[in-house]
Amino acid sequence: MSDARDDSGFARIAAAFRDTRATDICFGAAGLTVDRGEGLRAEPGFRIGEEELRNWVLQQISRAGKSFDAKSPFVDLVVPAEGAGGFRHRLHAIFPPLSPAGVLVSLRKLPEPGSLDRVWEDSPYYPILREIVRNHETILVSGSTGSGKTRLTTELLSEISPHERILALEDTPELAPPHPQFFSLLSRSANADGFGEVTLRTLLRQTLRMRPDRIVLGEIRGNEVLDLLQALNTGHRGTLATLHANSPREALKRIEVLCLLAAGTALPLPALRELLAGGIRWIAQVERAPEGRRVRELVEVAGREGDTILLRPKAPLR
C-alpha cells in the first residue's frame, strides 16, 4: 500500500498491510477490519478522516492512470507492489451516495506475476486435481468470496505444460501463474457516455480465434458462460473457471440461470443440461474453514439421468 502517512489511521492500515498473515484489509471512517486467515476482525481504536481518505483513494486512482467519474462512484483496480515488503493488490473503493457511511475501501493481496506460493499443495485433493488438469479435463472451482478460488486456480495453471497457450479472461488481472505462455485479457466498462464497453463474452469470442490450448474464465458472472459451454462441447478441453456458489449442485443451478437469462426460450432446459453435463467434468468446492482454506469436496459430473445431472463424489487420496 503506497503513501502510508504518519498519522494513526494510515499508519495502522500500512501496518496491517505489511502483516504477511493478512489477506484482506477493509476500512473507512467507521473502522478497520483485517482478515489474517480467520475471517475479518475489527481493529479497535482506528480513526481516519473522511476527507483525507477520499483524497488518498483519488491519488491511487490517478497513479493507476485512471480517472474518477462521479456518475459511477466506484473503482476497481490492481496496484503493483511498491518498495521492500510491498504487495501487489486489488483496490476497490465505493463513494457516497452509493455508500452512505462514507468512502469504503477493500484491499486484497494478490500474488506477483510469475510467483507462486503453494498454499494448496498439501490438500489431499491436490494430486487428483493436478492429474485432472494435466489430462485436459475441465474444472469448475466453486466457493464463496475469500475461499481461495483464485489461488487454487493459479496453482493448477502452473501444472500445465509450458508448451500450451493459456488465455485467461478477467475483469481485473488477478491470475498470475508462473507460466511462459499465460496471457490475461481484460474486460472494460463503458465510459461516462456509455461507449467503449468490452464484455467477457466479447473477449471469449476473440479468444476462440487466438489458438488457445486452454481457456480460463477468472469468474463466471454473466452471459459469457453460454458461449463457454458451447466451446467446451465443440472440442475446447482443459478449461478452468471459477464461480461464486456454496455447493457443486448450487454452482450448476447458477450456471443454468445465467444461461437461461442469456438465451431465454431459445434454449430448452433439457438441451442446456445436456450442454452442462457434456462441458463440465469436475467441480471443486472450496471453503474457508477455521483451520484455513480447504477443498471441501470434489465431484465428477457423471452425465444425466432424465432431467437430473448426476454428481459423483471423488474421495481424497489421503
VOSEDO-153621 format. One line per 5 residues: number of its first residue (from 1); their letters; for each residue x negated, y negated, z of C-alpha. Coordinates in steps of 0.25 Angstrom, whole numbers, plus 5000, padded with zeros to 4 digits. Layout:
% VOSEDO-153621
NUM	a	X Y Z ~ ...
***
This chain:
% VOSEDO-153621
1	msdar	5000 5000 5000 ~ 4994 4987 4996 ~ 4994 4973 5003 ~ 4994 4979 5017 ~ 4994 4966 5026
6	ddsgf	4990 4963 5040 ~ 5004 4961 5046 ~ 5010 4973 5053 ~ 5021 4976 5042 ~ 5011 4978 5030
11	ariaa	5000 4984 5039 ~ 5010 4995 5044 ~ 5014 4998 5030 ~ 5000 4999 5026 ~ 4996 5008 5038
16	afrdt	5008 5017 5035 ~ 5004 5018 5020 ~ 4989 5022 5023 ~ 4994 5033 5032 ~ 4991 5045 5024
21	ratdi	5003 5053 5030 ~ 5013 5042 5025 ~ 5020 5045 5012 ~ 5031 5035 5012 ~ 5032 5021 5018
26	cfgaa	5045 5013 5019 ~ 5046 4999 5024 ~ 5054 4986 5024 ~ 5057 4975 5034 ~ 5065 4985 5042
31	gltvd	5053 4994 5045 ~ 5043 5004 5040 ~ 5044 5019 5039 ~ 5034 5029 5035 ~ 5034 5044 5031
36	rgegl	5022 5051 5035 ~ 5028 5065 5031 ~ 5039 5065 5042 ~ 5049 5056 5035 ~ 5050 5041 5037
41	raepg	5047 5036 5051 ~ 5049 5021 5055 ~ 5036 5013 5059 ~ 5040 5005 5072 ~ 5037 4991 5073
46	frige	5036 4988 5058 ~ 5039 4974 5053 ~ 5037 4967 5040 ~ 5043 4954 5034 ~ 5053 4956 5022
51	eelrn	5047 4945 5014 ~ 5033 4950 5015 ~ 5038 4964 5012 ~ 5045 4959 5000 ~ 5032 4951 4995
56	wvlqq	5024 4963 4997 ~ 5033 4972 4988 ~ 5033 4962 4978 ~ 5018 4961 4978 ~ 5017 4976 4976
61	israg	5027 4975 4964 ~ 5018 4965 4958 ~ 5006 4973 4960 ~ 5012 4984 4953 ~ 5015 4975 4941
66	ksfda	5030 4976 4943 ~ 5040 4965 4945 ~ 5051 4964 4955 ~ 5065 4961 4950 ~ 5076 4956 4959
71	kspfv	5086 4963 4950 ~ 5080 4977 4954 ~ 5075 4974 4968 ~ 5067 4987 4970 ~ 5054 4992 4965
76	dlvvp	5047 5006 4964 ~ 5032 5006 4960 ~ 5019 5014 4962 ~ 5008 5007 4969 ~ 4994 5013 4967
81	aegag	4984 5015 4979 ~ 4976 5003 4983 ~ 4963 5004 4991 ~ 4958 5015 5000 ~ 4969 5023 5006
86	gfrhr	4979 5017 4997 ~ 4991 5026 4992 ~ 4998 5026 4978 ~ 5012 5024 4982 ~ 5026 5021 4977
91	lhaif	5033 5008 4982 ~ 5048 5006 4982 ~ 5054 4993 4987 ~ 5068 4988 4987 ~ 5072 4974 4989
96	pplsp	5085 4967 4994 ~ 5096 4966 4991 ~ 5095 4981 4988 ~ 5088 4983 5001 ~ 5096 4974 5011
101	agvlv	5086 4977 5022 ~ 5075 4971 5014 ~ 5063 4976 5005 ~ 5061 4991 5007 ~ 5048 4997 5003
106	slrkl	5045 5012 5001 ~ 5031 5017 4999 ~ 5028 5031 4995 ~ 5013 5036 4993 ~ 5010 5043 4980
111	pepgs	4998 5052 4976 ~ 4987 5045 4968 ~ 4988 5049 4953 ~ 4979 5061 4951 ~ 4978 5064 4966
116	ldrvw	4985 5076 4973 ~ 4988 5078 4988 ~ 4993 5093 4988 ~ 5003 5092 4999 ~ 5012 5103 4993
121	edspy	5001 5113 4990 ~ 5003 5120 5004 ~ 5018 5122 5001 ~ 5022 5137 5000 ~ 5029 5134 4987
126	ypilr	5018 5126 4980 ~ 5011 5139 4974 ~ 5024 5142 4968 ~ 5027 5128 4963 ~ 5013 5128 4957
131	eivrn	5015 5140 4949 ~ 5029 5135 4944 ~ 5022 5122 4939 ~ 5011 5130 4932 ~ 5022 5139 4926
136	hetil	5029 5127 4919 ~ 5041 5129 4927 ~ 5050 5117 4930 ~ 5051 5112 4945 ~ 5060 5102 4951
141	vsgst	5055 5096 4964 ~ 5067 5092 4973 ~ 5067 5085 4986 ~ 5071 5072 4994 ~ 5063 5059 4994
146	gsgkt	5049 5061 5000 ~ 5050 5076 5000 ~ 5037 5077 4991 ~ 5043 5080 4977 ~ 5033 5071 4970
151	rltte	5021 5076 4978 ~ 5025 5091 4975 ~ 5027 5087 4960 ~ 5013 5081 4959 ~ 5006 5093 4965
156	llsei	5014 5102 4956 ~ 5010 5094 4944 ~ 4995 5095 4948 ~ 4997 5110 4946 ~ 5000 5108 4931
161	spher	4989 5111 4921 ~ 4980 5099 4917 ~ 4983 5103 4902 ~ 4998 5100 4904 ~ 5004 5086 4901
166	ilale	5013 5081 4912 ~ 5023 5069 4910 ~ 5030 5064 4923 ~ 5042 5055 4923 ~ 5043 5046 4935
171	dtpel	5050 5033 4940 ~ 5037 5030 4948 ~ 5023 5037 4946 ~ 5023 5046 4958 ~ 5018 5059 4952
176	apphp	5003 5059 4951 ~ 4997 5073 4949 ~ 4982 5075 4946 ~ 4985 5080 4932 ~ 4977 5075 4920
181	qffsl	4990 5075 4911 ~ 5000 5069 4920 ~ 5007 5057 4915 ~ 5018 5049 4922 ~ 5029 5042 4914
186	lsrsa	5037 5031 4922 ~ 5051 5027 4920 ~ 5055 5012 4920 ~ 5066 5004 4926 ~ 5073 4993 4917
191	nadgf	5069 4979 4919 ~ 5077 4968 4925 ~ 5084 4966 4911 ~ 5088 4981 4910 ~ 5077 4985 4900
196	gevtl	5065 4994 4900 ~ 5070 5006 4907 ~ 5063 5019 4905 ~ 5070 5031 4912 ~ 5065 5044 4916
201	rtllr	5074 5050 4905 ~ 5067 5042 4894 ~ 5053 5046 4899 ~ 5057 5060 4899 ~ 5061 5059 4885
206	qtlrm	5048 5053 4882 ~ 5041 5063 4889 ~ 5046 5075 4881 ~ 5039 5068 4869 ~ 5026 5067 4876
211	rpdri	5022 5082 4876 ~ 5023 5085 4891 ~ 5019 5098 4897 ~ 5026 5094 4910 ~ 5037 5084 4912
216	vlgei	5038 5079 4927 ~ 5050 5071 4932 ~ 5046 5063 4944 ~ 5060 5063 4949 ~ 5073 5067 4943
221	rgnev	5083 5055 4944 ~ 5092 5054 4932 ~ 5096 5058 4918 ~ 5081 5062 4914 ~ 5084 5075 4921
226	ldllq	5093 5079 4910 ~ 5082 5077 4899 ~ 5072 5084 4908 ~ 5081 5097 4909 ~ 5083 5097 4894
231	alntg	5068 5096 4893 ~ 5066 5108 4903 ~ 5076 5116 4895 ~ 5068 5114 4882 ~ 5054 5118 4886
236	hrgtl	5048 5108 4895 ~ 5043 5116 4906 ~ 5036 5114 4919 ~ 5043 5101 4923 ~ 5043 5095 4937
241	atlha	5053 5085 4942 ~ 5058 5080 4956 ~ 5071 5077 4961 ~ 5078 5072 4974 ~ 5086 5083 4980
246	nspre	5088 5091 4993 ~ 5088 5105 4987 ~ 5086 5112 4974 ~ 5101 5114 4971 ~ 5103 5099 4974
251	alkri	5092 5096 4964 ~ 5099 5104 4953 ~ 5112 5097 4956 ~ 5106 5083 4956 ~ 5100 5086 4942
256	evlcl	5113 5091 4938 ~ 5119 5078 4942 ~ 5109 5069 4935 ~ 5110 5077 4922 ~ 5125 5076 4922
261	laagt	5124 5061 4924 ~ 5115 5061 4912 ~ 5123 5070 4903 ~ 5137 5068 4908 ~ 5147 5078 4902
266	alplp	5137 5081 4890 ~ 5130 5091 4899 ~ 5139 5102 4905 ~ 5135 5107 4919 ~ 5132 5121 4915
271	alrel	5123 5116 4904 ~ 5116 5107 4914 ~ 5114 5118 4924 ~ 5108 5126 4912 ~ 5098 5115 4910
276	laggi	5095 5115 4925 ~ 5093 5130 4926 ~ 5084 5130 4913 ~ 5076 5118 4916 ~ 5072 5118 4931
281	rwiaq	5065 5131 4936 ~ 5061 5127 4950 ~ 5065 5117 4961 ~ 5056 5114 4973 ~ 5063 5107 4985
286	verap	5054 5099 4993 ~ 5057 5092 5006 ~ 5050 5084 5017 ~ 5051 5092 5030 ~ 5045 5089 5044
291	egrrv	5033 5097 5041 ~ 5031 5090 5028 ~ 5035 5091 5013 ~ 5038 5105 5008 ~ 5044 5113 4997
296	relve	5057 5118 5004 ~ 5061 5127 4993 ~ 5058 5131 4978 ~ 5069 5137 4970 ~ 5070 5142 4956
301	vagre	5081 5138 4946 ~ 5085 5152 4942 ~ 5095 5150 4931 ~ 5110 5149 4932 ~ 5122 5157 4937
306	gdtil	5134 5151 4932 ~ 5134 5136 4935 ~ 5124 5138 4947 ~ 5109 5136 4945 ~ 5102 5147 4953
311	lrpka	5091 5143 4962 ~ 5081 5154 4967 ~ 5072 5150 4979 ~ 5058 5153 4978 ~ 5050 5158 4991
316	plr	5037 5151 4994 ~ 5024 5159 4993 ~ 5020 5158 5007
***
